[in-house]
Amino acid sequence: MNIILGESSMQQLGDKYITLELDTITIGNSTPIKAFCVVDTIPLTEFPKTENLKKMHDTMMKEYHSRNWSFCEQAIEHLHGAWNGELDTFYNDLLERINAYKENEPDEAWTGIISK
């Protein structure tokens, strides 16, 4: 998996690669930047379900920003191991955040943006 920053970088790849949104981040006082990954290896057994896995990942990220923790947990359960396991650490980190948010719901100002 390769990480790329910014939607313009992601769009330059066109439809040649599977790209997935990860997080939106700020570094210091910078403008928020979306981080994406390029999936390097897709096992042959996953080819028939690649489009559905991508849709599930994309929907999960939208639901994350809508605070639909339950949907995200279920999606992560299905996505874990997909993409040849390349995104498992991301899914684990996201699940940790979700569990923390379930215990202490973020305030109204929460946007899901990660500050670095």
KARA-V641287 format. One line per field, one symbol per residue. psi: psi as a letter, one per 40 degrees, with the letter a starting at -180 (. if undefined). burial: + if it has 16 or more other C-alpha atoms within 10 Angstrom, else -. A space follows every 50 residues. Layout:
psi=???
burial=???
This chain:
psi=hihihiddddddeaedihihhcihiihbfiihhhhiihhdhhiddedded ddddddddddddddeefgdddddddddddheiffededdddddddddddd dddghiideheehhh.
burial=---++----+-------++++++++------++++++++----------+ --++-++--++--+--+-+--++-++--++-+++-+++--+--++--+-- ----------------
